């Protein structure tokens, strides 16, 4: 069984690595400290054609698979920018996939081409304050009119809504209690983020300050019929086309971030001399870092397995969820060990590992918790009864 990257995949990895390395530690420190979106980084990836890596060729995309997207985002995460870098590109890769699969030809041209060229940015409006991970219980409602919908509601943890021109929005068009299933009656839209009808409030948070997170207040936003994706009431099913790719990409980004932290720790351990010898000569330093490498490596191949199954149109829910679980844990542990290797300097901003450590907490809790992942695997792989 050949599990090596193909020459084309190696070329993607090499090109992304070169592009990411053009943005050094000082750039990412400034973005983090100033809570500033990395516009230059985003523009560079747009100009290189990477924002459309999974998009149709006829729209200007590369037409590649989620495997290549995972390789790309792993290299982005490893390139020094961590989740600030990854999150500036992330939505372009997984978010519009429902449009690719279920949008009309006119919608694909109108909605996807500006994203590929980097002319527009989008945000993802699904999570709500009163629903959390219980997506079937969202309350944002789209009321039908003669030529469209009027939307009212709230979203939370909406990434890059400060910068976005458009929003991929999940809203109810029928009440939960009126459907045969809790997920019936939800509709997916991709529409302009009209600031006269939408208020975006930034959420101060632990890390990844360069990629804003927000509470979004929607007050009578008009959405024309042509901005509805697919059929009314089937939005949740359409959204599922994005969820496994999202988990795969989150895993790849986390592993890349963890590998960056590990590389920094190993470099410090080689250079730092205490009691007349480099600290990396001591097994008490060597072994935790070697263990971190092993867990990151194993998580990476689970991620590529999940991606290859998805691209082959085979079931991959368990593998995608497992990749996210393993990738997030391996990343967090690598970052923690990188801090410990640096000792007191690990607590300082100079060596960057404290920034990476703060950002490594994100994939532990988002976009789905470890507990929900474990419940999914227990029910769908081990055939145990549903727990919630």
C-alpha positions as CSV (number, residue, x, y, z in Angstrom):
1,X,0.0,0.0,0.0
2,X,1.5,3.3,-1.1
3,X,0.7,6.1,1.4
4,X,3.2,8.6,0.1
5,X,2.1,12.0,-1.4
6,X,1.9,12.1,-5.2
7,X,4.2,14.5,-7.1
8,X,1.3,16.9,-7.6
9,X,0.6,16.9,-3.8
10,X,4.2,17.4,-3.0
11,X,4.2,20.4,-5.4
12,X,1.2,21.9,-3.5
13,X,3.0,21.4,-0.2
14,X,6.2,23.0,-1.4
15,X,4.5,26.0,-3.1
16,X,2.4,26.7,0.0
17,X,5.4,26.3,2.3
18,X,7.4,28.9,0.3
19,X,4.5,31.3,0.2
20,X,3.8,31.0,4.0
21,X,7.4,31.4,4.9
22,X,7.5,34.9,3.3
23,X,5.5,36.1,6.3
24,X,7.8,35.9,9.4
25,X,7.3,36.0,13.1
26,X,7.3,39.8,13.3
27,X,4.4,39.9,10.9
28,X,2.3,37.5,12.9
29,X,3.2,39.1,16.2
30,X,2.0,42.4,14.9
31,X,-1.3,40.9,13.6
32,X,-1.9,39.2,16.9
33,X,-1.1,42.2,19.1
34,X,-3.0,44.6,16.9
35,X,-5.9,42.3,16.3
36,X,-5.4,43.0,12.6
37,X,-6.6,40.7,9.8
38,X,-3.7,39.5,7.7
39,X,-4.8,41.2,4.5
40,X,-1.4,40.8,2.8
41,X,-1.3,37.1,3.5
42,X,-4.8,36.6,2.2
43,X,-4.0,38.6,-0.9
44,X,-0.8,36.6,-1.6
45,X,-2.7,33.3,-1.5
46,X,-5.5,34.7,-3.7
47,X,-2.9,35.8,-6.3
48,X,-1.2,32.4,-6.2
49,X,-4.6,30.7,-6.9
50,X,-4.8,28.8,-3.7
51,X,-8.2,30.2,-2.5
52,X,-9.8,28.1,-5.2
53,X,-8.0,24.9,-4.6
54,X,-11.2,22.8,-4.4
55,X,-13.3,25.0,-6.7
56,X,-14.3,24.1,-10.2
57,X,-11.7,24.8,-12.9
58,X,-14.2,26.6,-15.1
59,X,-14.5,29.3,-12.4
60,X,-10.8,29.8,-12.0
61,X,-10.3,27.2,-9.3
62,X,-7.8,24.3,-9.3
63,X,-10.4,21.5,-9.1
64,X,-8.4,19.5,-6.6
65,X,-9.7,17.5,-3.7
66,X,-10.0,17.8,0.0
67,X,-6.8,15.8,0.3
68,X,-4.9,18.6,-1.5
69,X,-6.7,21.2,0.5
70,X,-5.7,19.4,3.7
71,X,-2.0,19.4,2.5
72,X,-2.3,23.1,1.8
73,X,-3.8,24.0,5.2
74,X,-1.3,21.8,7.0
75,X,1.5,23.7,5.4
76,X,-0.2,27.0,6.2
77,X,-0.5,26.0,9.9
78,X,3.1,24.9,10.0
79,X,4.3,28.1,8.3
80,X,4.4,30.3,11.5
81,X,1.1,32.0,11.3
82,X,-0.8,29.3,13.2
83,X,-4.6,29.6,13.3
84,X,-4.4,33.3,12.5
85,X,-3.1,32.3,9.1
86,X,-5.3,29.3,8.7
87,X,-8.5,31.1,9.7
88,X,-7.9,33.8,7.1
89,X,-8.2,31.2,4.4
90,X,-10.2,28.4,6.0
91,X,-13.8,29.4,5.1
92,X,-12.8,29.7,1.4
93,X,-11.9,26.1,1.4
94,X,-14.8,24.3,3.2
95,X,-17.6,26.9,3.6
96,X,-18.7,27.3,-0.1
97,X,-18.7,23.5,-0.7
98,X,-22.5,23.4,-0.3
99,X,-22.7,25.9,-3.2
100,X,-20.3,23.8,-5.3
101,X,-22.6,20.7,-4.8
102,X,-26.1,22.2,-4.6
103,X,-25.9,25.7,-6.2
104,X,-27.1,26.5,-9.7
105,X,-24.6,27.3,-12.4
106,X,-25.5,31.0,-12.2
107,X,-24.9,30.9,-8.4
108,X,-21.6,29.2,-8.8
109,X,-20.3,31.8,-11.2
110,X,-21.7,34.7,-9.2
111,X,-20.8,33.5,-5.7
112,X,-17.6,31.5,-6.0
113,X,-15.6,33.4,-8.6
114,X,-15.1,36.5,-6.4
115,X,-14.0,34.3,-3.5
116,X,-11.5,32.5,-5.7
117,X,-10.0,35.8,-6.9
118,X,-9.9,37.2,-3.4
119,X,-12.2,40.1,-4.3
120,X,-14.7,39.1,-1.6
121,X,-14.5,37.4,1.8
122,X,-17.3,35.4,3.5
123,X,-18.3,34.4,7.0
124,X,-20.2,31.3,8.2
125,X,-23.4,32.1,10.1
126,X,-24.6,28.8,11.8
127,X,-23.9,28.7,15.6
128,X,-26.3,30.6,17.8
129,X,-26.2,31.7,21.5
130,X,-29.2,29.6,22.6
131,X,-28.4,26.6,20.4
132,X,-24.7,26.0,20.5
133,X,-23.9,22.7,18.9
134,X,-27.6,21.7,18.8
135,X,-28.0,23.1,15.3
136,X,-31.6,21.8,15.0
137,X,-32.6,24.3,17.7
138,X,-31.5,27.5,15.9
139,X,-34.0,30.3,16.2
140,X,-32.9,32.7,13.4
141,X,-36.0,32.8,11.1
142,X,-36.4,33.7,7.4
143,X,-39.9,34.8,6.7
144,X,-41.1,34.4,3.1
145,X,-42.1,37.4,1.0
146,X,-43.1,37.7,-2.6
147,X,-39.5,37.9,-3.9
148,X,-37.4,36.7,-1.1
149,X,-37.1,36.4,2.6
150,X,-36.8,38.7,5.6
151,X,-34.4,37.3,8.2
152,X,-34.2,38.1,11.9
153,X,-32.0,36.4,14.5
154,X,-28.6,36.1,16.1
155,X,-25.4,34.2,15.3
156,X,-22.3,33.8,17.5
157,X,-18.7,32.8,17.0
158,X,-18.9,34.0,13.4
159,X,-15.3,34.2,12.2
160,X,-14.1,37.1,10.1
161,X,-17.5,38.8,10.0
162,X,-15.7,42.1,10.6
163,X,-14.0,41.7,7.2
164,X,-16.7,39.7,5.3
165,X,-18.7,40.9,2.3
166,X,-21.1,38.0,2.4
167,X,-22.5,35.4,4.8
168,X,-23.3,31.7,4.4
169,X,-26.4,31.7,6.6
170,X,-28.5,28.9,8.0
171,X,-32.0,30.0,9.1
172,X,-35.3,28.4,9.8
173,X,-38.1,28.7,7.3
174,X,-40.4,26.5,9.2
175,X,-40.7,25.8,12.9
176,X,-38.8,22.8,14.4
177,X,-42.0,21.3,15.9
178,X,-43.7,21.3,12.4
179,X,-41.1,19.0,10.8
180,X,-40.9,15.2,10.8
181,X,-37.3,15.5,11.9
182,X,-35.7,18.2,14.1
183,X,-33.4,19.2,11.2
184,X,-36.3,19.8,8.7
185,X,-37.3,23.3,7.9
186,X,-33.8,24.9,7.8
187,X,-32.7,26.8,4.6
188,X,-29.3,27.8,3.5
189,X,-28.5,31.2,2.0
190,X,-25.5,32.9,0.7
191,X,-26.1,36.7,0.6
192,X,-24.7,40.1,1.1
193,X,-23.8,41.1,4.6
194,X,-25.8,44.4,4.6
195,X,-24.4,46.4,7.5
196,X,-27.5,48.5,7.7
197,X,-29.4,45.4,8.7
198,X,-26.7,43.4,10.4
199,X,-24.7,44.5,13.5
200,X,-21.4,42.7,14.1
201,X,-19.8,42.8,17.6
202,X,-16.3,41.5,18.1
203,X,-15.7,39.0,20.9
204,X,-12.5,39.5,22.8
205,X,-10.8,36.1,23.1
206,X,-7.8,34.1,24.3
207,X,-6.0,33.8,21.0
208,X,-6.1,34.1,17.2
209,X,-6.9,37.8,17.6
210,X,-6.0,38.5,13.9
211,X,-9.0,36.5,12.9
212,X,-12.0,38.2,14.5
213,X,-14.9,36.2,16.2
214,X,-18.2,37.9,16.5
215,X,-21.8,38.0,17.7
216,X,-24.0,38.9,14.7
217,X,-27.4,40.6,15.2
218,X,-29.7,40.3,12.1
219,X,-32.6,42.7,12.0
220,X,-34.9,42.4,9.0
221,X,-32.2,41.5,6.5
222,X,-33.7,41.0,3.0
223,X,-32.4,38.0,1.1
224,X,-33.6,37.6,-2.5
225,X,-34.7,34.3,-3.9
226,X,-31.6,34.0,-6.0
227,X,-29.5,33.8,-2.9
228,X,-31.1,30.7,-1.6
229,X,-29.0,27.6,-2.0
230,X,-31.1,24.6,-3.3
231,X,-34.5,23.9,-2.0
232,X,-36.2,25.5,0.9
233,X,-36.2,23.4,4.1
234,X,-33.2,21.3,3.1
235,X,-30.4,23.5,4.3
236,X,-29.2,21.3,7.1
237,X,-28.7,18.4,4.6
238,X,-26.7,20.7,2.3
239,X,-24.6,21.9,5.2
240,X,-23.5,18.3,5.9
241,X,-21.5,18.5,2.6
242,X,-19.2,21.0,4.4
243,X,-18.9,19.3,7.8
244,X,-16.6,16.4,7.1
245,X,-14.2,18.6,5.0
246,X,-14.3,21.2,7.9
247,X,-13.2,18.6,10.4
248,X,-10.5,17.3,8.1
249,X,-9.1,20.8,7.5
250,X,-9.3,21.7,11.2
251,X,-7.2,18.6,11.9
252,X,-4.7,19.5,9.2
253,X,-4.3,23.0,10.5
254,X,-3.9,21.9,14.1
255,X,-1.3,19.4,13.2
256,X,0.6,22.0,11.2
257,X,0.5,24.4,14.1
258,X,1.7,21.6,16.4
259,X,4.6,20.7,14.1
260,X,5.7,24.4,14.0
261,X,5.7,24.5,17.8
262,X,7.7,21.2,17.9
263,X,10.3,22.5,15.4
264,X,10.8,25.6,17.5
265,X,11.2,23.5,20.6
266,X,13.7,21.2,19.0
267,X,15.7,24.2,17.7
268,X,15.8,25.8,21.1
269,X,16.8,22.5,22.7
270,X,19.7,22.2,20.3
271,X,20.9,25.7,21.0
272,X,20.2,26.2,24.7
273,X,23.2,25.3,26.8
274,X,22.8,24.7,30.6
275,X,25.4,23.0,32.8
276,X,27.8,22.9,29.9
277,X,25.6,20.9,27.5
278,X,22.6,21.5,25.2
279,X,19.4,20.7,27.0
280,X,18.3,18.6,24.0
281,X,21.0,16.1,25.1
282,X,18.9,15.3,28.2
283,X,16.4,12.5,27.9
284,X,14.0,14.5,30.0
285,X,13.8,17.0,27.2
286,X,14.2,14.6,24.3
287,X,11.5,12.1,25.2
288,X,8.5,14.5,25.5
289,X,9.4,16.0,22.1
290,X,9.9,12.7,20.4
291,X,6.5,11.6,21.8
292,X,4.9,14.7,20.4
293,X,6.3,13.9,17.0
294,X,4.8,10.4,17.1
295,X,1.3,11.7,18.0
296,X,1.4,14.4,15.4
297,X,2.6,11.9,12.7
298,X,-0.2,9.4,13.5
299,X,-2.8,12.1,13.6
300,X,-1.6,13.4,10.2
301,X,-2.1,10.0,8.5
302,X,-5.6,9.6,10.0
303,X,-6.3,13.1,8.5
304,X,-5.1,12.0,5.1
305,X,-7.1,8.8,5.3
306,X,-10.3,10.7,6.0
307,X,-9.5,13.1,3.2
308,X,-8.9,10.3,0.7
309,X,-12.1,8.6,1.7
310,X,-14.0,11.8,1.2
311,X,-12.5,12.4,-2.3
312,X,-13.3,8.8,-3.2
313,X,-17.0,9.6,-2.2
314,X,-16.8,6.9,0.5
315,X,-18.2,7.3,4.0
316,X,-15.7,9.1,6.2
317,X,-17.6,10.6,9.1
318,X,-15.8,8.4,11.7
319,X,-12.4,9.1,10.2
320,X,-13.0,12.8,9.8
321,X,-14.1,13.1,13.4
322,X,-11.3,11.0,14.7
323,X,-8.8,13.1,12.7
324,X,-10.1,16.3,14.3
325,X,-10.0,14.7,17.8
326,X,-6.5,13.3,17.4
327,X,-5.1,16.3,15.6
328,X,-6.3,18.8,18.2
329,X,-5.0,16.7,21.1
330,X,-1.6,16.2,19.4
331,X,-1.3,19.8,18.6
332,X,-2.2,21.0,22.1
333,X,0.3,18.5,23.7
334,X,3.1,19.5,21.3
335,X,2.5,23.2,22.1
336,X,2.5,22.5,25.8
337,X,5.8,20.6,25.5
338,X,7.3,23.4,23.5
339,X,6.5,25.8,26.3
340,X,8.1,23.5,28.8
341,X,11.2,23.0,26.7
342,X,11.7,26.8,26.5
343,X,11.3,27.1,30.3
344,X,10.8,30.7,31.4
345,X,11.3,31.9,27.8
346,X,8.3,29.8,26.8
347,X,6.2,32.3,28.7
348,X,7.6,35.2,26.7
349,X,6.3,36.4,23.4
350,X,9.7,36.5,21.8
351,X,9.8,32.8,20.9
352,X,6.2,32.6,19.6
353,X,5.4,29.3,21.3
354,X,3.1,31.1,23.8
355,X,1.0,32.4,20.9
356,X,0.9,28.9,19.3
357,X,-0.1,27.4,22.7
358,X,-3.0,29.9,23.1
359,X,-4.2,29.1,19.6
360,X,-3.9,25.3,20.1
361,X,-6.8,25.4,22.4
362,X,-9.2,26.4,19.6
363,X,-9.4,23.0,17.8
364,X,-10.0,21.3,21.1
365,X,-13.4,23.0,21.5
366,X,-14.4,24.0,18.0
367,X,-16.1,23.4,15.7
368,X,-17.3,20.4,17.6
369,X,-16.4,19.2,21.1
370,X,-14.5,16.0,21.9
371,X,-17.5,14.7,23.7
372,X,-19.7,14.9,20.7
373,X,-17.0,13.3,18.5
374,X,-16.7,10.4,21.0
375,X,-20.4,10.0,21.1
376,X,-20.6,9.9,17.3
377,X,-17.9,7.2,17.1
378,X,-19.5,5.2,19.9
379,X,-22.9,5.2,18.1
380,X,-21.8,4.9,14.5
381,X,-18.7,2.6,14.8
382,X,-19.3,0.7,18.0
383,X,-23.1,0.4,17.6
384,X,-23.8,1.8,21.0
385,X,-27.1,3.4,21.9
386,X,-27.5,7.1,21.3
387,X,-26.6,9.1,24.4
388,X,-28.2,12.5,23.6
